[in-house]
Amino acid sequence: MSHSRLHRASRLRKSVKGFTLIELLLVLVILAILAAVIVPKFTGRTLQAQQSAAKQDISSLKVALSLYEQDNGQFPTTQQGLHALVDNPSALPNWKRYIDKLPKDPWGHDYIYRAPGSGNRDFDLLSCGPDGQEGGGDDID
């Protein structure tokens, strides 16, 4: 190798430097801080989206229950439950299929239906929310 080639190779090696351990640690700390700020925001949005989906399902089920009541003169009993919207519970002559399939709430649980409902309501319809337990402050109705 000629002297000029060695000189160029030496300069090239000097210009290609790696990161120091401190620089790498600094980048990792910055990424960790960004993750700590960003991840909770996405998590909150997921919960909001699930709550919104549960409210939409409940709204659709309430419409189906209203149609059932108009056709049959009463709401399904607690024992008949929401299945009365999918299958004719007792050979009702005016019954129609009100929904194709019973939805699960966004957390994979069945919606709770009771008739008559609490207070003066015709029925109660709710999702137990993320914890899957009725009560606890995260129920959606």
Secondary structure, DSSP 8 states (H G I E B T S, - for coil): --HHHHHHHHHHHHH-----HHHHHHHHHHHHHHHHHHHHHHHHHHHHHHHHHHHHHHHHHHHHHHHHHHHHSS---TTTGGGGGTS-SS--TT-----SS--B-TTS-B-EEESS-STT-S-EEEB-TTTTSS-TT--B-
